[in-house]
Amino acid sequence: MARCARSDSASPQSACRTDLFTPTAQMGSRMEKHAKEALQVAKEVVIKFIETNRVSPATFDEVFPAVYKTVLETVTAPLPNAGRNKPAQ
């Protein structure tokens, strides 16, 4: 995947998706917190992948969005036992 180049003549289809990693004011503090945590975790995971030669720096821009999306979905997913009573011991 090629790096994004900003220019005034770029069409919306070819413009960079900077909103993917930027929490907006409408998200609320809880979602913003999750987005920041997911961003930090995704950075750490991809760095570890680079250190172990699972990902090369050249493919970072292809791998990072997928890792970030997966981490964010995991962080914001409801817990499996949310709202249920604890089983009797």
Secondary structure by P-SEA (a helix, b strand, c coil): ccccccccccccccccccccccccccccaaaaaaaaaaaaaaaaaaaaaaaacccccccccccaaaaaaaaaaaaaccccccccccccc
